């Protein structure tokens, strides 16, 4: 089941426990300097720097946002506040309809 609430109304704990996935209307391609994400519904392209592109890949593969934050924290141990940064990134992606929240384990 996909959460139908808006991204700003999804509370922190719900979002941390949720799985995010790229919806069918979103395609992306990674390049050396950036990841390009296209929302086919709106026709809008979005560019992510290498860190953002990597965060998107980890989010798309991890079983939850919390676990994605743990993976990223292990990869970047010097980065304080990775969980808060990741939550802000997730909300931005949700605002742009580039990911969707899956709260029941659906793929």
PyMOL commands that set and color helices and strands:
alter all, ss='L'
color gray80, all
select helices_A, chain A and resi 7-9+12-17+50-61+65-75+82-95
alter helices_A, ss='H'
color red, helices_A
select strands_A, chain A and resi 19-21+26-30+35-39+44-48+100-102
alter strands_A, ss='S'
color yellow, strands_A
deselect
rebuild
show_as cartoon
